[in-house]
């Protein structure tokens, strides 16, 4: 095997397969750890951990962690940092390195070892194993965390218990779980996963389980047995508030140092700028809660080791060896959190020559008929059934009008529409609702569209998913629900017509006998679109085909880089756009003078091949909104089990985000869920800072109603969601752990109203007695559920009960001048730009009543 200068031979050739590789530091050597021992860390050692993941672009993504035990020697810590640099060099110097200390591990690190890691006292040796006697005693663990378990062995004593966490007591014959009254439901559920792991690994799957709730003793045999282990029951003292609740480190001033041969040279600046970082140097950025080491791309491996040593010395000198998180990265591969500390960071980093050129070269070869794997396949995914029923409503003056079959395939960019697509999948009926905003539509219509769609969804029974889509940013799913689609310039809504009266230039409005240019595109032969674009030669692109209308005459233009399949789509669209009309075929480079005259003359246009980009790797976030503050936290190495019924989570797929709402979360309607998505985009939690909702499609998905285009991002087990069990996450897992027959929810997907103060998030500690006095009776909320009509009627005043038997919205004629005002739904969030105050009254047609009775527009 060939060697690499300055790199340990153990690291050569690793990182090709997804999964984990772990090495233990033994003096100056690294010893590979067998797969069977992954997750078992000795407190007297340091470890190197490589996590390899396959990303959507077809390449491998690498994260390097070095873990430091509480009893590890200082020289082992320095050696671990050096070996992490060597491993990064062996992988091409594009991995992110993380420094992990025992008890303060990052969520990313812990997610590799679910359900938990349990540090073992002592030191590792390939010839030494723990004796069975060491495992026969009683051990006690303190468990915290929501999506990853932070497990810490504590002294087996009553004094170790408190009200804030969950505690696991593992005895030879039985495992006990003690749930502190101030611990949150997700922490208790995570503790059950740990208990399941202990029962399988330490007790061969045969062990009783006892559950003890803080403060409850009466008639509980498990509680009596548990307290007897401590010599009898005694009250647990009141919790002491955490000293770091105020998060003082988060407000610490930023400090930037240049590393000069292990010496740190402070760099004074009022604001941090990207230009301050030089490629031949390394820098330490101390942000209080986080410390970053940035390494220039032209530095040598030996220089990088020196920088890593300087970082270790700085951390120890500051007395923060076990506090905060430390991240090491190479120029061009910076994490988002690092870039946010700089005043101006370029949106697109410097791309490697291979990365920058491979897609263009591959696109040329693919166009010539070669099978190239360097660029994504243009074939669309089967996201949704193609045998559904489509209905389209035009929004105008706070009312909706159902379009006939012919007109529902013709949208105008000055209007807003509500699209309903009903389909069956796996024996279940689903409803997809999309609010489509034309680029030139007015705010008044956009606001009304969201409100009207939300009311339509709330009145339906069945599995409904809603989304907001802006013209020009449509996902594949949007086009798949249309067999064909033509988008014209102009509009038919009153608000749009009033807006254009103030404009002098109206030449872009589509006229049947006028001039217009359409770009033709499609996902497949039975899914094609024609988009009217600006009537100018600059709108052309060699990658596409176009239809040019000049009164009663038509030209079809074939770009030189378009494919034969594009030409088939063009012929089909001609039959749709202008049936029984003959067109003049024009190939790029052979245009007539009349062709250019219709476009207003010749001009430059794009002649580069446009290749489809790689899809973005999805990221999952748990989101909360408290005290007017939106917070989001990433869930690493996520799976279906991370969709906790008490939470609202966002699956970020780049150009699309999904807001998943648990049955027991505090979100009460689809409209509120869409607001969550808007705040997530504005907060700039992920990617490269804040994003506009106009550039991103937002979906709202309810627990139990997940469609296949959402579940495809998970290794989905439909049996887990076939019928959700009663209770919260803890109660559901407990039923499965004890082998009980799970009680199933009825089709009623009503939500339980969460207390005003979330469990585990109180401002001051409470005792069980105080907690019982604080708990209000649970209320019921709806989230587009099958029981929406029933629950809504329960909230209406008595005077409204007589009318509750009929839908609260009906097909409204556009000629009506006195619309009635519907009841206003309670909002969870302040009004936003999409939901401004003063929304127009909404009048909605019942989808069921509208079937077979379309109102054709005149």
Number of C-alpha atoms within 10 A of each C-alpha: 6 6 11 13 11 15 20 15 16 14 22 17 11 13 21 14 12 15 13 16 20 21 22 23 20 16 10 10 14 21 16 16 18 10 10 7 9 16 18 15 23 23 20 18 24 32 28 25 23 23 20 20 18 15 16 14 15 12 10 16 19 22 19 24 25 25 25 29 25 17 15 17 14 14 10 21 22 18 23 30 28 21 26 28 27 24 25 23 21 24 19 8 20 19 26 19 25 24 27 25 20 17 16 13 19 18 18 16 22 19 18 19 17 17 22 21 19 18 19 15 15 15 15 20 12 8 5 8 8 11 8 8 7 8 12 13 10 15 16 22 22 21 26 22 19 18 24 26 26 24 23 17 17 15 13 15 11 16 10 13 22 23 24 23 21 30 27 24 21 23 18 14 12 16 23 22 25 23 26 23 24 24 21 21 21 25 25 28 24 26 32 24 20 21 21 20 16 16 19 13 10 15 18 9 12 11 18 14 19 19 18 21 16 21 17 12 14 8 8 13 12 17 22 15 14 21 15 11 15 13 10 11 14 9 9 17 11 13 15 12 10 9 8 8 8 9 11 11 13 12 11 12 10 16 16 21 17 21 22 15 10 17 13 17 13 13 12 10 11 6 10 19 14 13 9 13 16 16 15 12 19 24 24 25 19 18 19 19 16 16 21 23 25 26 29 19 19 13 14 15 18 15 19 24 21 21 30 27 19 21 24 19 16 17 17 13 10 8 10 14 18 18 16 18 19 22 21 24 23 23 18 18 17 19 17 14 15 17 18 13 16 14 10 13 15 9 10 8 11 11 11 9 8 8 9 11 11 12 22 17 14 18 20 16 13 16 15 11 9 11 10 16 12 16 19 17 13 11 8 12 12 12 15 17 14 14 12 17 13 17 21 25 24 23 26 22 18 22 25 27 24 27 20 17 13 8 14 20 18 17 23 26 24 24 27 35 27 24 24 25 21 19 18 15 13 6 6 11 15 20 22 21 24 24 27 26 26 24 17 18 24 19 18 20 26 26 21 27 32 26 23 25 25 21 22 21 27 21 21 20 18 19 22 27 23 27 26 23 22 20 19 13 15 17 15 14 14 17 16 23 24 21 15 20 23 21 19 23 22 23 21 17 19 13 18 22 16 11 13 16 10 8 8 7 9 10 14 16 19 18 13 11 11 14 20 26 27 24 21 25 20 21 17 16 16 14 16 23 25 26 22 23 17 17 19 19 20 14 17 24 23 19 18 22 26 26 27 22 23 18 13 13 14 21 19 23 27 24 21 17 20 17 16 11 11 22 20 12 22 27 14 16 23 20 12 16 15 13 10 9 11 14 18 13 13 17 13 14 10 10 13 9 10 11 21 14 12 19 21 12 13 14 12 11 13 13 14 12 19 17 17 12 12 15 13 14 13 17 19 23 22 20 18 17 15 10 6 8 8 13 15 19 15 19 21 18 17 18 13 14 13 19 20 25 25 20 20 26 29 30 21 22 17 17 16 21 25 23 29 25 28 23 28 24 20 24 26 24 25 29 27 20 27 24 22 24 27 22 21 25 22 13 15 16 19 20 15 16 15 14 20 13 21 17 17 22 25 27 25 26 26 25 20 19 21 19 20 16 12 17 13 11 16 13 10 15 11 11 8 12 14 12 15 20 19 14 17 18 21 20 17 19 19 19 16 11 14 12 9 10 9 17 13 13 14 12 14 15 24 22 24 18 19 19 14 11 12 13 16 20 12 11 9 11 18 19 19 18 12 10 13 12 8 12 11 11 9 11 11 13 25 24 27 29 27 21 20 21 20 15 16 14 16 12 11 12 8 9 8 11 12 9 10 15 11 10 15 17 17 16 17 17 13 13 6 8 8 6 16 10 10 12 10 10 13 9 13 16 14 11 11 12 12 19 19 14 11 9 17 18 18 26 27 23 20 18 16 8 11 15 10 8 10 15 14 12 11 3
